[in-house]
Amino acid sequence: MANEEHLKLVKEGINNWNEWRERTPEIHPDLSQADLRGATLQKINLGSSNLKECKLQFSNLTGANLEGANLTKAKLQEACLQSTHMKNCDLSGAGMLESNLQYADLENANLEGAQFNEDTLFNQTNLNGANLTSATGLSSAQLSQALTDKQTRLPDYLEEEMDDDFLLQF
């Protein structure tokens, strides 16, 4: 359950929140299970925060810092996560249908079991080292727009599809 003081600070505005984070870097905010649907959270510093099972549907998190945050089972349907900093983020089991991940940095993020669909945008998304095993709803066409490397772990159904695409080149 979210810390009421932390939730109140978020609702007071991004500037107040970010100033508080600068003054108290040792605190790892707890916004778990908070209802932030439709919130405007552009450029907010949520790095190392507990956002487990947080409701962030339709929220605008453009340019936000979510590095190292726990977003396990968070609801991010139709959220704008464009240009977010999400290195080492835990998004396991997160609902990300129709989310915008363009230019987001998800390097070494855990997306195991996350749910995507054909409307999830991955243009120039950094998925280097990301774990996408057991993720659902992804296509090779989507991932061809993202940045991946040998450490990126894909779902089994995509590994086979990517292998077939490789063979078709010959």
C-alpha positions as CSV (number, residue, x, y, z in Angstrom):
1,M,0.0,0.0,0.0
2,A,1.3,3.5,-0.9
3,N,2.8,5.7,1.7
4,E,0.1,8.5,2.2
5,E,2.8,11.2,2.6
6,H,4.4,10.2,-0.7
7,L,1.1,10.0,-2.5
8,K,0.2,13.5,-1.3
9,L,3.5,14.9,-2.5
10,V,3.0,13.4,-6.0
11,K,-0.4,15.0,-6.2
12,E,1.0,18.4,-5.1
13,G,2.9,18.6,-8.4
14,I,6.1,17.4,-10.2
15,N,8.2,20.4,-9.1
16,N,7.5,19.8,-5.4
17,W,8.1,16.1,-5.8
18,N,11.4,16.5,-7.7
19,E,12.6,19.1,-5.1
20,W,11.7,16.7,-2.3
21,R,13.6,13.8,-4.1
22,E,16.7,16.0,-4.4
23,R,16.6,16.9,-0.7
24,T,16.0,13.3,0.4
25,P,17.9,10.9,-2.0
26,E,18.1,8.2,0.6
27,I,14.3,7.7,0.6
28,H,12.9,5.1,-1.7
29,P,9.3,6.3,-2.3
30,D,6.5,3.8,-1.9
31,L,3.6,4.4,-4.3
32,S,2.6,0.7,-4.5
33,Q,-1.0,0.2,-5.5
34,A,-1.6,3.9,-5.9
35,D,-4.2,5.1,-8.4
36,L,-2.5,7.6,-10.7
37,R,-4.6,6.9,-13.7
38,G,-4.5,9.8,-16.2
39,A,-1.9,11.7,-14.2
40,T,0.5,14.1,-15.9
41,L,3.9,13.0,-14.6
42,Q,6.3,14.3,-17.3
43,K,9.9,14.4,-16.1
44,I,9.1,13.2,-12.6
45,N,11.8,11.5,-10.7
46,L,10.5,8.1,-9.6
47,G,13.9,6.4,-9.7
48,S,14.2,3.5,-7.2
49,S,10.5,3.9,-6.3
50,N,8.1,1.1,-5.3
51,L,5.3,1.3,-7.9
52,K,4.3,-2.3,-7.6
53,E,0.7,-2.8,-8.8
54,C,0.4,1.0,-9.4
55,K,-2.5,2.1,-11.7
56,L,-0.9,4.3,-14.3
57,Q,-3.3,3.8,-17.2
58,F,-3.5,6.8,-19.6
59,S,-0.7,8.6,-17.6
60,N,1.9,10.8,-19.3
61,L,5.3,9.9,-18.0
62,T,7.3,11.4,-20.9
63,G,10.9,11.9,-19.9
64,A,10.4,10.5,-16.4
65,N,13.2,8.9,-14.4
66,L,12.1,5.4,-13.5
67,E,15.5,3.8,-13.2
68,G,15.6,0.9,-10.8
69,A,11.9,1.3,-10.0
70,N,9.7,-1.7,-9.1
71,L,6.7,-1.7,-11.5
72,T,5.9,-5.3,-11.0
73,K,2.3,-5.9,-12.2
74,A,1.8,-2.2,-12.7
75,K,-1.0,-1.2,-15.1
76,L,0.4,0.9,-17.9
77,Q,-2.2,0.5,-20.6
78,E,-2.1,3.5,-23.0
79,A,0.5,5.2,-20.9
80,C,2.9,7.5,-22.6
81,L,6.4,6.4,-21.6
82,Q,8.2,8.1,-24.4
83,S,11.8,9.0,-23.7
84,T,11.6,7.6,-20.1
85,H,14.7,6.4,-18.3
86,M,13.9,2.9,-17.1
87,K,17.3,1.1,-16.9
88,N,17.2,-1.9,-14.5
89,C,13.5,-1.4,-14.0
90,D,11.3,-4.4,-12.9
91,L,8.2,-4.5,-15.1
92,S,7.5,-8.2,-14.7
93,G,3.9,-9.0,-15.2
94,A,3.1,-5.3,-16.1
95,G,0.1,-4.6,-18.4
96,M,1.5,-2.5,-21.2
97,L,-1.2,-2.7,-23.9
98,E,-1.1,0.2,-26.3
99,S,1.7,2.0,-24.3
100,N,4.1,4.3,-26.1
101,L,7.7,3.2,-25.4
102,Q,9.3,5.2,-28.2
103,Y,12.9,6.3,-27.4
104,A,12.5,4.8,-23.9
105,D,15.7,3.4,-22.2
106,L,14.8,-0.1,-20.9
107,E,18.4,-1.4,-20.8
108,N,18.6,-4.5,-18.5
109,A,14.9,-4.1,-17.5
110,N,13.0,-7.1,-16.4
111,L,9.9,-7.4,-18.6
112,E,9.3,-11.1,-17.9
113,G,5.6,-11.9,-18.4
114,A,4.7,-8.3,-19.4
115,Q,1.6,-8.0,-21.6
116,F,1.9,-6.1,-24.9
117,N,-0.2,-5.9,-28.1
118,E,0.3,-4.8,-31.7
119,D,-0.4,-1.2,-30.7
120,T,2.5,-0.9,-28.3
121,L,5.1,1.4,-29.8
122,F,8.8,0.5,-29.7
123,N,10.4,2.9,-32.2
124,Q,14.1,3.3,-31.1
125,T,13.4,1.8,-27.6
126,N,16.6,0.5,-26.0
127,L,16.0,-3.1,-25.1
128,N,19.7,-4.0,-24.8
129,G,20.0,-6.7,-22.1
130,A,16.2,-6.6,-21.3
131,N,14.5,-9.8,-20.3
132,L,11.3,-10.3,-22.3
133,T,10.9,-14.0,-21.6
134,S,7.2,-15.0,-21.2
135,A,6.1,-11.6,-22.4
136,T,2.9,-11.8,-24.6
137,G,1.6,-9.9,-27.6
138,L,4.9,-9.0,-29.2
139,S,5.8,-9.3,-32.9
140,S,9.2,-9.4,-34.7
141,A,8.0,-6.3,-36.6
142,Q,7.7,-4.3,-33.4
143,L,11.0,-5.5,-32.1
144,S,12.7,-4.7,-35.4
145,Q,12.1,-1.0,-34.6
146,A,13.8,-1.4,-31.1
147,L,17.4,-1.6,-30.2
148,T,18.4,-5.1,-29.0
149,D,21.6,-7.0,-28.4
150,K,22.8,-10.5,-27.8
151,Q,21.9,-10.2,-24.1
152,T,18.2,-9.3,-24.9
153,R,16.1,-12.3,-24.0
154,L,13.0,-12.8,-26.2
155,P,9.9,-14.9,-25.6
156,D,10.2,-18.4,-27.1
157,Y,7.6,-17.7,-29.8
158,L,9.7,-14.7,-31.1
159,E,13.0,-16.5,-30.9
160,E,11.6,-19.1,-33.4
161,E,10.1,-16.3,-35.6
162,M,13.4,-14.4,-35.6
163,D,15.3,-17.6,-36.5
164,D,12.9,-18.2,-39.4
165,D,13.4,-14.6,-40.6
166,F,17.2,-15.2,-40.5
167,L,16.9,-18.3,-42.6
168,L,14.8,-16.5,-45.2
169,Q,17.7,-14.2,-45.9
170,F,19.5,-17.0,-47.8
